Amino acid sequence: MAATKYTVGYGSKVYYATNTAGTPGSYTVIGQTLDIKGPDSEVGDIKLTNNDSPYNTKEYAPGMVEPGTIGWEMVFDDTIHATLYALFGNQTLYFWKEVFTDGSTMVAPGYLKKLPITTKTEDEADMVSVEVKLTGLAVFTAGS
């Protein structure tokens, strides 16, 4: 029996790039990230229920895709935060890329939605919870 295939989370990276006519420019890595959350995309439901629906059941068809959000935690660094904050609220779409340790990638256009800093009183680094609102369907490419 073959061993279970898996990918470790540590070592994954997040990047952003400018959006040039729907094509990503050069990607820039965002440092000190942890706990990356991939797209929470969702397919909507088109309700089709009518008086002729079989077996008195509700009927549905797949609807539009809600691209969702991606996010990650980041250990606060003033330089990295200043770079991201310059992208915040500037009415510009960027490309966001998550690269996993097996080489798999997830790429989607979107904009920075949230960028709050959380500070703790004792024995923890300041953290930033980054959230990006996706404006298009993420494209997944398998790694090795």
Secondary structure, 3 states (H helix, E strand, C coil): CCCCCCCCCCCCEEEEEEEECCEECCCEEECCEEEEECCCCEEEEEECCCCCCHHHCCCEEEEEEECCEEEEEEECCHHHHHHHHHHCCCCCCEEEEEECCCCCEEEEEEEEEECCEECCCCCCCCEEEEEEEECCCCEEECCC
